[in-house]
């Protein structure tokens, strides 16, 4: 049943994201040809007007491209909130919770699809920048940097970096879900209260993270607080520690969301 929920969620959201991604790539391709400066030295008025028109068109295209990048990430956040709130806590919640599906499956389907679109948005933006730059050597340089990191840190430590990013994204999305769920416990001003809950959760988890660092500054993180250069093992310990901490945060937020939707659901 989880597979069906994922399929439905991807189908519903792809209609919003795919056209935006396509537009972003198209405008990156357009800017690739419009941005190069025209090297023309002439006093001909017609040429001057042509250059000015080119510059105006180029500036307009760049503005649209930047707006599309901003819009991509804003839409990713908005859709993450909207799909969870409307489908599970709004009017659609009556239908969703009549399905023979466990509560945690609803949450997991929303979480996984939101993560897919977060990474898709970053990947599409990155690809659009590569199209815009149009430098064949940049891909080679990226692989050289990755190989240098692998040689210095070791393959196992390098793998921890994308893993940490993955857990970080999951922890942040689950915190949004937890805040929305806590907000719906109140009778009125649910969205405003949800925002307040998010801020509260954010500061609590930031405080726990700071306390965690202070408690282990002389053991796990000693090299980062001294003048010595961190060793690959020190960096690996840091990545593992924060991966574990973020996993705990994500688990706490997921548990809060699951319990509220299961025991204290309020669709009024």
C-alpha positions in Angstrom: 0.0 0.0 0.0 2.9 2.3 0.7 4.0 1.9 -3.0 0.5 3.1 -4.1 0.7 6.1 -1.8 4.1 7.0 -3.2 2.9 6.6 -6.8 -0.1 8.8 -6.1 2.0 11.5 -4.4 4.6 11.6 -7.1 1.9 11.8 -9.8 0.1 14.7 -8.0 3.3 16.7 -7.4 5.1 16.0 -10.7 2.6 18.1 -12.6 3.8 21.1 -10.6 7.5 20.5 -10.5 8.3 19.1 -14.0 7.1 22.2 -16.0 9.1 24.4 -13.6 12.3 22.3 -14.0 11.8 22.4 -17.8 11.4 26.2 -17.8 14.6 26.5 -15.6 16.7 24.4 -18.0 15.3 26.2 -21.1 16.1 29.7 -19.7 19.6 28.5 -18.7 20.1 27.4 -22.3 18.8 30.7 -23.6 21.1 32.7 -21.2 24.0 30.6 -22.4 23.7 32.4 -25.8 22.5 35.8 -24.7 25.0 36.5 -22.0 28.3 36.6 -23.9 29.2 40.3 -24.4 29.1 41.6 -28.0 32.5 42.9 -29.0 31.5 45.5 -31.6 33.4 48.8 -32.0 31.4 51.0 -34.3 29.6 54.3 -34.2 26.7 53.0 -36.4 23.4 53.9 -34.7 21.6 50.8 -35.9 24.3 48.6 -34.4 24.2 50.6 -31.1 20.4 50.1 -31.0 20.9 46.4 -31.7 23.4 46.1 -28.9 21.1 47.9 -26.5 18.3 45.6 -27.4 20.5 42.6 -26.9 21.6 43.8 -23.5 18.0 44.4 -22.5 16.9 41.0 -23.7 19.8 39.4 -21.9 19.1 41.2 -18.6 15.4 40.3 -18.8 16.3 36.6 -19.5 18.7 36.6 -16.5 16.0 38.0 -14.3 13.6 35.3 -15.3 16.3 32.6 -14.8 17.0 33.9 -11.2 13.3 34.1 -10.5 12.9 30.5 -11.6 15.6 29.4 -9.3 14.1 31.2 -6.4 10.6 30.0 -7.4 11.9 26.4 -7.6 13.0 26.3 -3.9 10.0 28.4 -2.7 7.6 26.0 -4.4 9.5 23.0 -3.0 8.9 24.4 0.5 5.3 25.4 -0.2 4.4 22.0 -1.7 6.0 20.2 1.2 3.8 22.1 3.6 0.7 22.1 1.5 0.6 18.4 0.6 1.0 17.4 4.2 -1.5 20.0 5.6 -4.2 19.6 3.0 -4.0 15.9 2.4 -3.8 14.8 6.1 -5.1 17.7 8.2 -7.5 19.5 5.8 -10.7 18.4 4.2 -8.9 15.7 2.2 -7.9 14.1 5.5 -11.3 12.6 5.9 -10.8 10.6 2.7 -7.1 9.8 3.3 -7.7 8.3 6.8 -10.6 6.1 5.5 -8.0 4.2 3.4 -6.8 0.9 4.8 -3.4 2.4 5.5 -1.5 2.8 8.7 -0.8 6.4 9.8 3.0 6.0 9.6 2.7 5.1 5.9 0.9 8.4 5.1 3.8 10.2 6.8 6.5 8.2 5.1 5.0 8.7 1.7 4.9 12.5 2.1 8.4 12.5 3.6 10.0 10.4 0.8 8.3 12.3 -2.0 9.2 15.7 -0.4 12.8 14.5 -0.2 12.8 13.5 -3.8 11.7 16.9 -4.9 14.2 18.7 -2.6 17.1 16.8 -4.2 15.5 17.1 -7.7 15.4 20.9 -7.2 19.0 21.1 -6.3 20.0 18.7 -9.1 18.0 20.7 -11.7 19.5 24.0 -10.5 23.0 22.5 -10.6 22.4 21.2 -14.2 21.1 24.6 -15.3 24.2 26.3 -13.9 26.4 23.8 -15.9 24.4 24.6 -19.0 24.8 28.3 -18.4 28.6 28.1 -17.7 29.1 25.8 -20.7 32.6 24.8 -19.5 33.6 21.3 -20.4 36.4 21.3 -17.9 34.2 22.0 -14.9 32.9 18.5 -14.7 36.5 17.2 -14.8 37.4 19.6 -12.0 34.5 18.4 -9.9 35.6 14.8 -10.2 39.2 15.8 -9.4 38.0 17.5 -6.2 35.9 14.4 -5.3 38.9 12.1 -5.9 41.1 14.4 -3.8 38.6 14.2 -1.0 38.4 10.4 -1.3 42.2 10.1 -1.2 42.4 12.3 1.9 39.4 11.2 3.8 38.9 7.6 2.5 36.0 6.2 0.6 34.0 5.4 3.8 34.2 9.0 5.1 33.3 10.5 1.7 30.1 8.3 1.6 29.1 9.8 5.0 28.8 13.3 3.5 25.8 12.6 1.2 24.4 10.4 4.0 24.6 13.3 6.4 22.9 15.6 3.9 20.1 13.0 3.3 19.5 12.7 7.1 19.6 16.5 7.5 16.9 16.9 4.8 14.7 14.2 6.4 15.1 15.8 9.8 14.1 19.2 8.6 11.1 18.0 6.7 10.0 15.8 9.7 10.3 18.9 11.9 7.9 20.8 9.6 5.5 17.9 9.8 5.8 17.8 13.6 5.2 21.5 13.9 2.1 21.4 11.7 0.8 18.5 13.7 1.3 20.3 17.0 -0.4 23.4 15.6 -3.5 21.5 14.6 -4.1 20.6 18.2 -5.4 24.1 18.8 -8.8 25.3 17.8 -7.9 28.5 15.9 -4.9 30.2 14.2 -3.5 26.7 13.5 -1.0 27.9 10.8 0.4 30.7 12.9 0.8 28.4 15.9 2.4 25.8 13.6 5.0 28.4 12.6 5.6 29.2 16.2 6.0 25.5 17.0 8.5 25.1 14.2 10.6 28.0 15.6 10.4 26.4 19.1 11.4 23.0 17.8 14.2 24.6 15.8 15.7 26.4 18.8 15.3 23.3 21.0 17.2 21.1 18.6 19.8 23.8 18.0 20.3 24.1 21.7 20.7 20.3 22.1 23.2 20.3 19.2 25.2 23.1 20.9 25.1 21.3 24.2 26.2 18.1 22.5 29.2 19.8 21.0 30.2 21.4 24.4 29.9 18.1 26.2 32.2 16.4 23.8 34.5 19.2 22.8 37.4 17.7 24.7 36.9 14.2 23.4 35.1 13.7 20.1 35.7 17.2 18.8 39.0 18.1 20.5 40.9 18.7 17.2 38.3 21.1 16.0 38.7 23.3 19.1 42.5 23.2 19.0 45.1 24.6 16.5 45.8 21.1 15.1 44.5 20.1 11.7 41.7 17.5 12.0 42.6 14.1 10.8 40.4 12.0 8.5 39.4 10.0 11.5 38.4 13.2 13.3 36.2 14.3 10.4 34.7 10.8 10.2 33.8 11.0 13.9 32.2 14.4 13.4 30.1 13.2 10.4 29.0 10.1 12.3 28.2 12.0 15.5 26.0 14.6 13.6 24.4 11.8 11.5 23.4 10.1 14.7 22.1 13.3 16.3 20.1 14.2 13.3 18.7 10.7 13.1 17.5 11.1 16.7 15.9 14.5 15.9 14.1 13.0 12.8 12.9 10.0 14.9 11.5 12.3 17.6 9.7 14.5 15.1 8.4 11.5 13.2 7.1 10.0 16.5 5.4 13.2 17.5 3.7 13.5 14.1 2.6 9.8 14.1 1.2 9.9 17.6 -0.8 13.1 17.0 -2.2 11.9 13.7 -3.1 8.6 15.2 -4.4 9.6 18.7 -5.2 13.4 18.5 -6.3 14.0 15.0 -8.5 17.1 14.7 -9.9 17.8 11.2 -12.4 20.5 12.4 
